[in-house]
Amino acid sequence: MKTTGVVRRLDELGRVTLPIELRRSFQLEERDAVEIFVEGDSIILKKYISSDIFTGSREDLVEYKGKLVSKQSIKELAALAGLKVIEE
């Protein structure tokens, strides 16, 4: 893990501000979503990228009832339900 040398304090609500240099480096804009991971005694922040709710794929996504599903997952679910998929 690479250290940045930056130290920040939590505010009374448990928030921490990321320095502008880091936000620019990772193309983080105001209101962007950030995923939080825990590994051992470390907290890892990662820019959130939408993905298929079943496979984690990030290609050919379709939104259905507020969830993202890849076209491949849709095809597999249709086959599982016994439906034929006709490709255009």
C-alpha positions in Angstrom: 0.0 0.0 0.0 1.4 3.4 -1.0 1.3 6.2 1.6 0.3 9.7 0.7 1.6 11.4 3.8 -1.8 13.1 4.2 -3.4 12.9 7.6 -7.0 14.1 8.2 -9.2 14.1 11.4 -12.7 12.9 11.5 -15.3 15.5 12.2 -18.1 15.1 14.8 -20.2 13.1 12.2 -17.4 10.7 11.3 -16.6 12.4 8.0 -13.2 12.9 6.5 -12.3 15.3 3.6 -10.2 14.0 0.8 -7.6 16.4 -0.4 -8.3 18.0 -3.8 -5.1 16.5 -5.2 -6.4 12.9 -4.5 -9.8 13.7 -5.9 -8.3 15.0 -9.1 -6.0 12.0 -9.4 -8.9 9.6 -9.2 -11.3 11.8 -11.1 -13.7 12.1 -8.1 -16.3 14.8 -8.6 -18.7 16.2 -6.1 -21.5 13.7 -5.4 -19.6 10.7 -6.9 -20.2 7.4 -5.1 -17.3 5.8 -3.3 -17.2 2.1 -2.2 -15.8 1.3 1.2 -13.8 -1.9 1.7 -12.1 -3.3 4.8 -8.9 -5.4 4.6 -7.3 -6.4 7.8 -6.9 -3.1 9.8 -7.2 -0.9 6.7 -10.2 1.0 5.3 -10.0 1.3 1.5 -12.0 3.8 -0.6 -12.6 3.1 -4.3 -14.6 5.1 -6.8 -17.8 3.2 -7.3 -18.5 1.9 -10.8 -21.9 0.4 -11.6 -22.0 -3.3 -12.5 -24.3 -6.3 -13.1 -26.1 -7.3 -9.9 -25.5 -11.0 -10.7 -22.0 -11.2 -12.2 -20.3 -7.9 -11.5 -19.8 -7.4 -15.2 -19.6 -3.8 -16.4 -20.3 -4.4 -20.0 -23.7 -4.0 -21.9 -25.7 -2.9 -18.8 -29.4 -2.4 -18.9 -31.3 -0.7 -16.0 -34.4 -2.7 -14.7 -36.4 -1.4 -11.8 -33.4 0.5 -10.4 -30.9 -2.3 -10.8 -28.3 -2.9 -13.5 -28.2 -6.2 -15.3 -25.9 -7.2 -18.2 -27.4 -8.3 -21.5 -25.6 -11.6 -21.0 -27.3 -12.2 -17.6 -30.6 -11.4 -19.2 -30.0 -14.1 -21.9 -29.0 -16.6 -19.3 -32.1 -15.9 -17.1 -34.3 -16.2 -20.2 -32.8 -19.6 -21.0 -33.2 -20.7 -17.4 -36.9 -19.7 -17.7 -37.2 -21.8 -20.8 -37.5 -18.8 -23.2 -35.9 -18.5 -26.6 -33.8 -15.4 -27.2 -33.9 -14.0 -30.7 -31.0 -11.7 -31.4 -31.5 -8.7 -33.7 
